[in-house]
Amino acid sequence: FGVFHKWGESLWFPTIHEVARPEGSWPHIDERFLEGRRRHILEEYSAIQGLNEKSAKILVVGAGFIGVEWITELQHFFPKLGLTIIDALPQCLGPLPAKAAAYCSKYMQKKGIKEFYNMKYNAKDPNFYSSIGLPSGPDKEYICIGVKASNYFMPSETLSEKGPGGGGWILMDMTLAVKTREGKAWSTDEQGYSRIYAIGDCNYGCV
């Protein structure tokens, strides 16, 4: 998710809801459908080709699974790019065993990818970019950190006011049935049984 985008938009999480699309980064593309997704992939590929031709400097923020996979793919298919990856943790791929993370780090070093760990992203700090070897800043940034709720299709009374990404997680009771902020069952049938349940990463319990 794009934690700094109002709707959580990123290349890996396109904005598809009707109310969010006008504020998306590519509102001319409707990624609810396969053709829209295909068009976006082609546009992104063309844009990266242009960056590659001028040996642009790219910063990937977040050295988790997505960040490491993305920067190594960029290096493989667009070898002229100047690539840098950062993470707030002391190593890449934090959940992996240390030997596995070291293997991936060694691969990135071999491919000329610059790594900076124990480094928090702070674009507002005038010294931040200089500290990672990009005094003039990157030509393109990819944010691959954090989580953000994407439940704006639900009524506000069923969403948390707090939590990662500023809240917006679906509230539920012990049966996973959606409830309101007042703790009342939401969307019940004529017998009082809940009809809507929140299962998986969308609910407040998962975070």
C-alpha positions as CSV (number, residue, x, y, z in Angstrom):
1,F,0.0,0.0,0.0
2,G,1.0,3.6,-0.5
3,V,1.0,4.8,3.1
4,F,1.5,8.4,2.0
5,H,-1.3,8.4,-0.5
6,K,-4.8,9.4,0.7
7,W,-6.3,6.2,-0.8
8,G,-3.4,3.9,-0.2
9,E,-2.6,3.8,-3.9
10,S,0.6,2.2,-5.2
11,L,1.7,0.2,-8.3
12,W,0.8,-2.9,-6.4
13,F,-2.5,-1.6,-5.1
14,P,-4.3,0.4,-7.8
15,T,-7.2,2.8,-6.9
16,I,-10.3,1.2,-8.2
17,H,-13.2,2.5,-6.0
18,E,-15.4,5.0,-7.7
19,V,-15.0,7.7,-5.1
20,A,-11.2,7.3,-5.1
21,R,-10.3,7.1,-8.8
22,P,-10.7,10.8,-9.5
23,E,-7.9,11.4,-7.0
24,G,-5.7,8.6,-8.2
25,S,-2.4,9.0,-9.9
26,W,-3.8,7.5,-13.2
27,P,-7.5,8.5,-13.3
28,H,-7.6,8.0,-17.0
29,I,-7.2,4.2,-16.5
30,D,-9.9,2.0,-15.1
31,E,-8.1,-0.9,-13.4
32,R,-11.2,-2.7,-12.4
33,F,-10.9,-4.4,-15.7
34,L,-8.1,-6.4,-17.3
35,E,-7.6,-4.0,-20.2
36,G,-7.1,-1.1,-17.8
37,R,-4.5,-3.1,-15.8
38,R,-2.8,-4.0,-19.1
39,R,-2.7,-0.4,-20.2
40,H,-1.2,0.7,-16.9
41,I,1.5,-1.9,-17.1
42,L,2.5,-0.7,-20.6
43,E,2.5,2.9,-19.5
44,E,4.7,2.2,-16.5
45,Y,7.1,0.1,-18.6
46,S,7.4,2.9,-21.1
47,A,8.1,5.4,-18.3
48,I,10.8,3.3,-16.8
49,Q,12.4,2.8,-20.2
50,G,12.7,6.6,-20.4
51,L,14.3,6.7,-16.9
52,N,16.7,4.0,-17.9
53,E,17.8,5.8,-21.1
54,K,18.9,8.8,-19.0
55,S,20.5,6.6,-16.2
56,A,18.0,8.0,-13.7
57,K,18.4,7.6,-10.0
58,I,15.8,5.5,-8.3
59,L,15.0,5.2,-4.6
60,V,13.0,2.2,-3.2
61,V,11.8,2.8,0.3
62,G,11.3,-0.4,2.2
63,A,13.5,-3.5,1.9
64,G,10.8,-6.1,2.5
65,F,9.6,-8.7,0.1
66,I,8.1,-6.2,-2.4
67,G,10.9,-3.7,-2.2
68,V,13.7,-6.2,-2.7
69,E,11.9,-7.9,-5.5
70,W,11.1,-4.7,-7.2
71,I,14.6,-3.2,-7.1
72,T,16.2,-6.4,-8.3
73,E,13.7,-6.6,-11.2
74,L,14.5,-3.0,-12.1
75,Q,18.2,-3.8,-12.1
76,H,17.7,-6.9,-14.3
77,F,15.5,-5.3,-17.0
78,F,16.8,-1.7,-16.8
79,P,20.5,-2.0,-16.0
80,K,21.3,1.7,-16.6
81,L,19.3,2.8,-13.6
82,G,21.1,4.0,-10.5
83,L,19.4,2.1,-7.7
84,T,19.2,2.7,-3.9
85,I,17.1,0.9,-1.3
86,I,16.6,1.9,2.3
87,D,14.9,0.4,5.3
88,A,14.4,1.3,9.0
89,L,15.4,-2.2,10.1
90,P,19.1,-3.3,10.4
91,Q,18.8,-5.7,7.4
92,C,16.7,-6.3,4.4
93,L,13.9,-8.8,4.4
94,G,13.5,-8.6,8.2
95,P,11.2,-11.7,8.7
96,L,13.7,-14.0,7.0
97,P,16.5,-15.8,8.7
98,A,19.7,-13.8,8.9
99,K,21.6,-16.1,6.4
100,A,18.8,-15.7,3.9
101,A,18.7,-11.9,4.3
102,A,22.5,-11.8,3.9
103,Y,22.3,-13.9,0.7
104,C,19.9,-11.4,-0.8
105,S,22.0,-8.4,0.4
106,K,25.1,-10.0,-1.2
107,Y,23.2,-10.3,-4.5
108,M,22.1,-6.7,-4.4
109,Q,25.7,-5.6,-3.7
110,K,27.0,-7.7,-6.6
111,K,24.5,-6.0,-8.9
112,G,25.5,-2.5,-7.8
113,I,22.4,-1.7,-5.8
114,K,23.2,0.7,-2.9
115,E,21.7,-0.4,0.5
116,F,21.1,1.8,3.6
117,Y,19.7,0.2,6.7
118,N,18.7,1.6,10.1
119,M,17.5,4.5,7.9
120,K,14.1,6.0,8.2
121,Y,12.5,7.7,5.2
122,N,12.2,11.5,5.8
123,A,11.9,13.5,2.6
124,K,11.3,16.7,4.6
125,D,14.8,16.5,6.2
126,P,17.2,18.5,4.1
127,N,20.0,16.1,5.0
128,F,18.1,12.9,4.3
129,Y,19.0,12.4,0.6
130,S,22.6,13.5,1.1
131,S,22.9,10.8,3.8
132,I,22.1,8.1,1.2
133,G,24.2,9.4,-1.6
134,L,21.5,11.3,-3.4
135,P,22.2,15.0,-2.6
136,S,20.0,16.2,-5.5
137,G,17.3,13.7,-4.6
138,P,16.1,10.7,-6.7
139,D,14.4,11.0,-10.1
140,K,11.8,8.5,-9.0
141,E,10.7,7.0,-5.7
142,Y,8.8,3.8,-5.0
143,I,7.3,3.5,-1.5
144,C,7.1,-0.1,-0.4
145,I,6.4,0.2,3.3
146,G,3.6,-0.1,5.8
147,V,0.0,-0.9,5.6
148,K,-3.1,1.2,5.0
149,A,-6.8,0.3,5.3
150,S,-8.8,0.1,2.1
151,N,-12.3,-0.1,3.5
152,Y,-13.7,3.2,2.3
153,F,-16.6,1.3,0.7
154,M,-17.9,0.6,4.3
155,P,-20.0,3.1,6.3
156,S,-17.8,5.2,8.7
157,E,-19.6,3.9,11.8
158,T,-18.2,0.5,11.1
159,L,-14.6,1.6,10.8
160,S,-11.9,2.2,13.5
161,E,-10.8,5.7,14.3
162,K,-7.3,4.5,15.1
163,G,-4.8,1.9,13.9
164,P,-2.0,1.6,11.3
165,G,-2.3,4.1,8.5
166,G,-4.6,6.3,10.5
167,G,-7.4,3.9,11.1
168,G,-10.2,2.8,8.8
169,W,-10.2,-0.9,9.8
170,I,-13.5,-2.8,9.9
171,L,-14.7,-3.3,13.5
172,M,-16.0,-6.8,14.4
173,D,-17.2,-8.8,17.4
174,M,-15.9,-12.2,18.6
175,T,-17.8,-14.0,15.8
176,L,-16.1,-11.7,13.1
177,A,-19.5,-10.0,12.5
178,V,-19.2,-6.4,11.6
179,K,-20.2,-4.0,14.4
180,T,-20.5,-0.3,14.9
181,R,-18.2,2.0,17.0
182,E,-20.9,1.7,19.7
183,G,-20.4,-2.0,19.8
184,K,-23.8,-2.8,18.2
185,A,-24.2,-5.5,15.5
186,W,-24.4,-4.0,12.0
187,S,-26.5,-5.3,9.2
188,T,-28.7,-7.9,10.9
189,D,-31.6,-9.9,9.5
190,E,-35.1,-10.0,10.8
191,Q,-34.1,-12.5,13.5
192,G,-31.2,-10.4,14.7
193,Y,-28.5,-12.5,13.2
194,S,-25.5,-10.7,11.6
195,R,-25.3,-11.0,7.9
196,I,-22.0,-9.3,7.1
197,Y,-18.6,-10.6,8.4
198,A,-15.1,-9.1,8.2
199,I,-12.5,-11.9,7.6
200,G,-8.8,-11.4,6.9
201,D,-6.6,-8.3,6.6
202,C,-9.5,-5.8,6.4
203,N,-10.6,-6.1,10.1
204,Y,-9.3,-4.3,13.1
205,G,-8.4,-7.5,14.9
206,C,-5.7,-8.3,12.3
207,V,-3.7,-5.2,13.2
